[in-house]
Amino acid sequence: MKQFFRIFAVAALACATFVACENDFDDYTPGDPEIAGNYEVYFPSKGGGTLEFDPADPTEFTVQIARTNASGAITVPLVVTSGNEIFEVEPVKFEANQKETTFKVKFPKAEVGVTYKFSVMIDDYNYASIYGNKQTGYSCNVARIKWNVIGTGTYIYNFWWAGYQPGMVLEQRDGTNIYRLQDWGGGVTLFFEMIDGVPTIARQKIGYVHPSYGDVYISAEEGEYVEEEKTYYFMTEYTVSAGSFGGDVEAFVLD
């Protein structure tokens, strides 16, 4: 008798599952078909990161855009989906047989010291593919930042690299306790912030990719600035996704 009830329960469950699936199929609505002859316009890059501009720089930048179907001259409408009160986008024009071009993004109303998000997309599928795997949108952050030069000096490497790098320029972001050293390490910009007298490095890439572990990062949560020596000391740690390589005291000495 128990065996009978087990068989009956399994059969009932299978029946219910079949009915549920059948109902799902009944409710299915197919998506819109691709528009024949669309130009498959796309963004070669999806963007990302922050574009920084000095307040004295022109308030504009260019974005690359391309298409697969290059037949005919076209003008592609774009829609700004984030930051439309700040950003102005010019029409995108392709000449006949032209596969790549650029368009300007202007931001004359952007205030200094404020970071804005910019997003734009192609939402007219006469020009872009509905189901293709190419990017039909582009996003980034944009900021007008004033950096004030503090002085020049020498960075002393003591772990991942060893040695001295003279002639580096220390800059401070206007109105903040954030500093930067450009062309540091593997060619990146090193940022640090003075927090309660400690030059603190938030985890950031050093510009080196380990053959086994990928991107290498630096961070520092301990250290000090010794005014008499005009020296920033960092208790560094170098890490990868798998863990820590260790670290040591490194320094930046102002001339």
C-alpha positions in Angstrom: 0.0 0.0 0.0 2.8 2.4 0.9 4.5 1.5 -2.4 1.3 2.4 -4.2 1.1 5.9 -2.6 4.7 6.6 -3.4 4.1 5.8 -7.1 0.9 7.8 -7.1 2.7 10.8 -5.5 5.5 10.7 -8.1 3.0 10.5 -10.9 1.0 13.4 -9.5 4.1 15.5 -9.2 5.2 14.8 -12.8 1.7 15.7 -14.0 1.8 19.0 -12.1 5.2 19.8 -13.5 4.1 19.0 -17.0 1.0 21.2 -16.6 3.1 24.1 -15.1 5.6 23.8 -18.0 2.8 23.7 -20.5 1.3 26.9 -18.9 4.7 28.6 -19.1 4.8 27.8 -22.9 1.3 29.2 -23.2 2.4 32.5 -21.6 5.6 32.8 -23.7 5.8 35.9 -25.9 8.5 35.9 -28.5 10.8 38.9 -28.6 10.9 41.4 -31.4 12.6 40.2 -34.6 15.8 41.8 -35.8 15.1 44.6 -38.3 16.4 43.4 -41.7 19.2 45.6 -43.0 20.0 47.3 -39.7 23.5 48.9 -39.7 24.7 47.0 -36.6 26.2 50.2 -35.0 28.1 49.5 -31.8 30.7 50.9 -29.4 34.1 49.2 -29.6 34.6 49.9 -25.9 31.9 49.8 -23.2 33.8 52.6 -21.3 34.4 52.4 -17.6 36.7 54.3 -15.2 36.9 58.0 -14.6 38.0 60.7 -17.1 39.7 63.5 -15.3 40.0 67.0 -16.7 41.9 70.0 -15.4 39.5 73.0 -14.9 41.5 74.8 -17.6 41.0 72.0 -20.1 38.2 72.1 -22.8 35.0 70.5 -21.4 34.7 67.8 -24.0 36.0 64.4 -25.0 35.5 62.0 -27.9 34.0 58.5 -28.0 34.7 56.0 -30.8 31.8 54.3 -32.5 31.6 51.8 -35.4 29.3 49.7 -37.6 29.4 46.4 -39.3 27.1 47.2 -42.2 28.8 50.2 -43.9 26.3 50.6 -46.8 25.1 54.1 -47.2 25.6 57.4 -45.4 23.6 57.5 -42.1 23.1 59.7 -39.0 22.6 57.7 -35.8 20.5 59.0 -33.0 21.9 58.5 -29.5 20.2 58.7 -26.2 21.9 60.0 -23.0 20.5 57.8 -20.2 22.6 59.2 -17.4 23.7 62.8 -16.9 21.5 64.3 -19.6 21.3 67.5 -17.6 25.1 67.9 -17.8 26.2 66.1 -21.0 25.6 67.2 -24.6 26.1 64.7 -27.5 26.5 65.6 -31.1 24.9 63.6 -33.9 26.9 60.6 -35.1 27.4 60.7 -38.9 28.8 57.9 -41.0 29.7 58.5 -44.7 29.0 55.8 -47.2 31.4 52.8 -46.7 32.8 54.3 -43.5 33.0 51.8 -40.7 34.4 53.8 -37.8 34.0 57.4 -36.6 33.9 59.4 -33.4 31.5 61.8 -31.7 32.0 64.6 -29.2 30.6 64.7 -25.7 30.5 68.2 -24.1 29.9 69.1 -20.5 30.1 72.9 -20.1 27.9 72.9 -17.0 30.0 70.5 -15.0 31.3 71.9 -11.7 34.8 71.6 -10.5 35.3 68.9 -7.9 32.2 66.9 -8.8 32.2 63.5 -10.4 29.4 62.9 -12.9 28.2 59.6 -14.5 27.8 59.6 -18.2 25.9 56.9 -20.1 24.7 56.8 -23.7 23.1 54.1 -25.8 21.6 53.3 -29.2 18.0 52.5 -28.7 16.8 52.7 -32.3 17.1 49.1 -33.7 17.1 50.4 -37.3 20.7 51.1 -36.5 21.7 48.5 -33.8 21.2 44.8 -33.4 18.7 43.7 -30.8 20.4 40.3 -30.1 24.0 40.8 -31.2 26.9 40.5 -28.8 28.4 44.0 -29.5 28.1 46.9 -27.1 25.2 49.3 -27.8 26.0 51.5 -24.8 28.9 53.4 -23.4 29.4 54.6 -19.8 32.1 56.4 -17.8 32.6 58.9 -15.0 33.7 62.5 -15.7 35.3 64.9 -13.3 36.9 68.3 -13.5 39.7 68.2 -10.9 42.3 70.7 -9.8 45.6 69.3 -8.7 48.0 71.6 -6.9 51.8 70.9 -7.1 53.3 70.4 -3.7 56.9 69.8 -4.9 59.3 67.3 -6.5 61.1 64.5 -4.7 62.3 60.9 -4.8 60.4 57.7 -4.2 62.3 54.9 -2.5 61.2 51.4 -3.5 62.0 48.6 -1.1 60.0 45.5 -1.9 58.5 44.7 -5.3 61.0 47.0 -6.9 64.2 48.2 -5.3 65.9 51.6 -5.9 65.2 55.3 -6.2 63.0 57.2 -8.6 64.0 60.9 -8.5 62.2 63.9 -10.1 58.6 62.7 -9.2 56.0 65.4 -8.7 53.7 65.3 -5.7 50.3 66.8 -6.2 47.4 67.4 -3.9 43.8 67.3 -5.0 42.3 70.8 -4.4 40.3 71.0 -1.2 41.1 67.4 -0.1 43.8 65.3 1.7 44.3 63.2 -1.4 47.7 63.1 -3.1 49.1 61.5 -6.2 52.5 60.6 -7.8 52.3 60.0 -11.5 54.4 57.5 -13.4 55.0 55.5 -10.3 55.9 51.8 -10.3 54.9 50.2 -13.5 53.8 53.5 -15.0 50.6 54.1 -13.0 49.5 56.9 -10.8 49.9 56.2 -7.1 47.2 57.8 -4.9 47.3 58.2 -1.2 45.3 60.0 1.5 46.4 61.6 4.7 44.1 60.1 7.4 44.9 61.1 11.0 48.5 61.8 10.0 48.9 58.5 8.3 49.7 58.4 4.5 47.2 55.7 3.6 47.2 53.9 0.2 43.9 52.3 -0.7 44.4 49.0 -2.6 45.3 49.8 -6.2 47.1 48.2 -9.1 50.9 48.7 -9.4 51.1 48.3 -13.2 52.5 44.7 -13.1 50.7 41.5 -14.1 52.1 38.4 -12.4 52.4 35.4 -14.8 50.6 33.1 -12.4 48.5 35.3 -10.2 47.4 38.2 -12.4 47.3 41.9 -11.3 49.5 42.9 -8.4 48.2 45.5 -5.9 49.7 47.8 -3.3 48.1 49.1 -0.1 49.3 50.8 3.1 47.4 51.3 6.3 50.3 52.4 8.5 53.0 55.0 8.1 53.7 58.6 9.0 54.8 62.0 7.6 58.0 63.3 9.3 58.0 67.1 8.7 61.6 67.6 9.7 62.7 65.1 7.0 60.0 66.1 4.5 59.3 62.4 4.1 56.2 60.3 3.8 56.7 56.7 5.1 54.4 53.9 3.8 54.2 50.5 5.4 53.3 48.8 2.1 51.8 45.4 1.4 51.8 43.8 -2.1 48.9 41.4 -2.8 47.3 39.4 -5.6 43.9 37.7 -5.7 45.4 34.6 -4.1 46.9 36.5 -1.1 49.8 38.6 0.1 53.4 38.6 -1.1 54.4 40.8 1.9 55.8 44.3 2.1 58.2 46.7 3.6 58.6 50.4 4.5 58.8 52.6 1.4 59.1 56.4 1.3 58.7 59.5 -0.7 61.2 62.3 0.1 60.5 65.9 -0.9 63.5 67.8 -2.3 
